[in-house]
Amino acid sequence: MEYTVTSSKTVCGKINGEKLTEDDIIAYGSSVEFLVNAGHIKKAGQTPKAVKEIKEEVQVLKEEPEAFVFNTFNNEQGDK
């Protein structure tokens, strides 16, 4: 049976998109079942499952500028 490499890593001397056979995988000392379950290869002619990517946005809180506070109790000028 033929398999296609779907990983970004080199698998049994093949890169993403290249095909290899079960005999190639066994010759490299690996297991077909392991590579399929890990998502490194797929059966030729099948499309890989879509992976949902979740992006987190960092929320930055802006500090409010200090507001001027008028204090009537400590008014130095006072009423004259």
N, C-alpha and C positions, 0 to 999 in steps of 0.2 A: 504494500500500500504506500502511496505517496503522501508526503506531508509538506506544508509550506511554513517557513519561519515567519513568525509574527512578532518576535521580540526585537528590541533595539540592540540586544546583545548578540554576539556570535554564538550560534548553536551548532555544534558538531562541524565546525569549519565553514558554516554557511551564514550569510547575513540576511537581514529582513527581505522577504519576498522570494528568496531562492527556495527551490524544492529539494527535498531529501527523502530517502526511502527508509523503511524500517531497518533494513540491513545496515545502512549508514549509521543510524542511531546506535544500534547494538555494537557495531564495530568501534564506536567511540566510547563504549562502556556505559552508555546511558540507558534510560528506560523511556519507552514511548509514552506509557501511561503518566509518568512523572512530568514529562515535558508538556503533554497536552493539558494536564490538570494545572500546571503552573502558568499556562498561557503563553509558553514560548513557541509552540507550534500548533498548527491546526491541520485537519485532514484537507487535502487538496480539493478545492472546489467549494469549501465552506467559508462563510464570512465570520469573523470574530464577533463576540458579543460586544455591544456598545457599553462603554464605561462612562458612568455619569460623573462628571467632575464638579465638585462643589468649591466655589470660590468664596472666600470670606473677605469682606471689606472692612478695613480698619476705620473705625469712627473716631475722629479727633474732636474733642470738645474745645471750643475756643473760649479763652478766658475773657470775661467782660471787663472793660476798663473800669478803674475805680471811679465812682461817681462823686462829685463834690457834694458834701453835706453841709448845709448851713446850720450852725449851732447858735441858737438864740440865747442859751444860758451863759456862754462865755464870750459874749460880745464885748470887746474891749472899748469900743467907741461909746456904746450906750446912747441913751437919749440925753441930750444936753439942753 
